[in-house]
Amino acid sequence: MRISAAERVATYVILIAFTVFALFPIIGILLSAVSPPEDMTAGFNIPSSIDLHNFVDAWRQGHFGRYLVNSVVVGVAVVAATTLLATMAGYAFGSMRFRFAQPLFYLFLLGLMVPQEGVIVPLFYDLRSVGLTDTYWGLILPQVAQSLSFGTFWMRAYFRSTPRPVVEAARLDGASSWTTLWRVLLPMGRPALTTMVVLVFMWTWNEFLMALVMVPADESLRTAPLGLAFFQGQYTSDFALLAAASVIVAAPVVITYVALQRRFIAGMLSGAVRE
């Protein structure tokens, strides 16, 4: 089907309009973050000069160095554990045949259906009873459990879409199920795996409620979003400082996405598979 020049122009106009609409608040935050104090007003403004002291002040006053380290530790641990467990579970559900496979898979899907707010209070009391609140484990284990449902669903969809002749050829060559997974199927599924890693890392990094509830007393274990919330409560009137702090907290996620965007998009496109 051929597209006329008018349709092409209309498409670009709509896309540009949505792009401007999406980027406007981001540009506003960036400009506010580099605005000198004398130029600062709440809202969108063009700074008369570039002032990077806001980032230095926000870093020092907000203790974001420690908070970013906490977020990195939690994020890396959650992503690593989720990737390992979801890959094996997705392979089992997607490529193997065993009794009660469907009921067990639906049990996994319950994790996608139950809202976090519905389990956060009993989960807090359970973890407190075994001494895991105000620890890294209290932040890592619940988020691994949250991400595992999606990870298993995602990887199962990938393994069900892999060509059966490839698996059968590996079996004929004497490859075990373990070898088929790690040596044959997983290298082929790097885009799908990267997409899962990026999504889980973004969700873990931006998690606020879990960190707020599971770290009620130990300030040194606060994650970056939680630290930003407390920082905002202290410096409500200094919009430039808040904008700089927001950029600091958001930068790792943006850098991760930009670095992995090709594989992320490829994985999203290949994720639309038929069951």
N, C-alpha and C positions, 0 to 999 in steps of 0.2 A: 504494500500500500504506500503510495507516494504522499508526502506531506507538502502542502502548499507553503509558499513563502509567508503568507499571513498567519497560518497556524504555527509555523516555526517562530515567528516574531512574538506571537502571543505567548507561546511556551516560555521563551526566554524572559519576557517581561514578568510573567508570574513567578518564575524561579528567582529572578533578581529581587522581586518584591519580598518574597518569603525569606530570602537570604538576608536582606537588610533588616527585616523584622526580627530575625533570630540573632543577628550579630549586634544590634543596637545596644542592648543592655550589657553585653560583654565589652564592647568598645567603651561604653560609659564607665564601667568599673575600672578598666585599664587606665583611662584618662584620669579618673579620680585618684587612682593609686600613685600616679606620678605628678600630681598637682602640688605646687608649693602651698603652704598654709594660707597665704594672703589671697590666693585665687579660689580657695575651697568654698563651694556651696553645695548643698545636697542636690544631686541631680546631674544632668549631662552638662559638661562645660569643657571648653578648650583651654588647657593650661597655657600660661604665658611662657613657662619654661619647664624643663624636665627636672624633677626633684626625686631622687631615689632614696632620700633619707626616711621616707615613710616605711619602706621595706626594712631598713635597718632597725628603726624604732619598733615596728611591729614584731620583728624577729626577737628582739631583746626583751621587750616588755611582755610579750605573750608567751615566752618560753616555747616557741614553735619548733626549735631544734629538737627538744626532747619529745614533743608530741608527734613530730614527723617520724622519728625513729620508732616510736610505739606503733604508729600506723603501718610502717614498712614491715616491722616484725610480724604483726598480726596479719597483714595482707599476704605476705610471702608464705606464712605458715598455712593460712586458710587455702590459698591457691594451690600450694603443693599437695596438701592432704586431699582436697577436693578433686584435683586432677587425677591423682593416683586411684582413689576409690571409685570415682565416677567412670574412669576408663575401664576398670575391671568389671564394675557392675554393668555398664553399658554393653560391654562385649558379651557378658554372660546372657543378658536379656536379648541382645540383638543377633547373636550368632549361634548360641547354644540352644539345645532343646532339653528341658528337664521338667520334672513335675512341679506344678504350682507356679510356673513361671509368670503367667498372666496375673493371678492374684497378688503375687509378691510385687510385680511391677506397679499395679494399682496402689498397693500399700506405699510404695515410694512416692507415687504422685500425690498422696495426701499432704506431703510436705509443701507442695505448690498451692494447695487449696486452703490450708489453715493459716490465717493471718498471724503475723508475728505478735501483734498486740494481744491475741487471745491466749498466748502461752508464756508471755514474758514474766508475768508475776509468779506463777508456780515454778517456772524455770529458775527464777532468782532464789526462791526458798530452797529448791533442790540443790543448787550449786553452793548456796551458803551453808547448808547442812554438812557438806563434805569439804568445806574450806576452800572453795575455788573462786569466790568473789574477791575482787581486788587482786586478781592475778591475771597473767597472760592467758592461762588456760580458760578462765571464765569468759574471755573475749573470743578465743579461738574455737573452742569446741562447739558452742552453739551456732556459730556462723558456718562452720564446716557442715553441721547437720542441716542448716538452712540451704546451703548451696548444693548439697549432694543430690537433692531431688531434681533440681534443674539439670545438673551435670549428667546424671544418669539418663534422664529423658533425652538430652541433647546427643550424648554419645550413642545411645541406643539407636536413635534415628540415623546417625552416620553409619553404624555397623550394619544396619538393615539395608542400607543403600549400596554397600560395597558389592562388587560383582562376585557372584558365587563361584564362577570358574577360577578366580584368583585363589579363593580359599581352598577349593578342591585340588588345585594344582599344588598348593603348599602341602596339603595332606598327603598327596601322592608322592611327594618328595621326602616324606617322612617327618615333616614338621609337626611338633606337638601344638596343642592349643595355645600354650604360653608363647612358643616361638612364632606362631602365626600372628598373634596379637602384636608383639613387640617388634618383630622383624619385617612383617609384611603389611599388616593393616594400619598400624599407627603411623609409619612414615608416609603412607598415602593420605592420611587424614590430618595432616598438619594444619590446613586452614580451619577445619572444624575445631580442632583442639585449641588453636590460637584464639578463635572467637570465644570459646568457653572461658579460657584463661583471662582474656580482657574483660569480659562481662563480670566474672566472679571477682576480679580485682577491683573493678569500679564499684560494685555493690559493697564489697568489704570496706573499701576506703571511705565511702560515703556513709557508712552505717553510723547512726547517731543514737537511736533508742537503746540498742544493746549495750553500747559503751556507757551510756548514761546510767543504766540500771545496774550493770555488773561491776562498775567501778564507782561505788558511792563515796568512798573515803580517801582512797589513795590518789592524790593529784598527779603523782609522777607517772601513772599508768594511763592517763587520758590520751585518747587518740586526737588526731588533728581536727576533725569536725567538732568534737566535743570541746577541745580547747578553744576553737574559734567561737563557739557559743558563749563560753564563759568570758572570753575576751570582749565580745560584743557587749555583754552586760556591764563591763567596766568602762568601756570607751564608746558609749552610745553616741555622744555628741561629735566625736572626731571621725567624720565620714572618710577622710583620706586614709587614716590609719586602718579603719575597718576594711576599706577597699584593698589596701596592700596586703592585709592579713588574708583576705579571701583569695587573692591571687596566689599567695604562698601555698595555701591549702589545696587549691585546685590544680596547681602546676603539675604535680606528679601524675595525676590521672590524664591530663591533656598530653603530656609528653609520652606516656605509655601508649595512648591511642594513636598519636601521630606516628610513633615508631613502628607500630604493628597494624596500621590501617589497611594495608594491602591484603594481608592475610585475614584480617578481621572481616573486610568486605567480601572476600572470596569465601570465607566460611559461612557468612550470612546467606550468600547466594546459594551455596551448596547445601545449606541447611533446609532449604525448602524441598524436601524429598517426599516421595510418596511412601506411604506405609504399605 
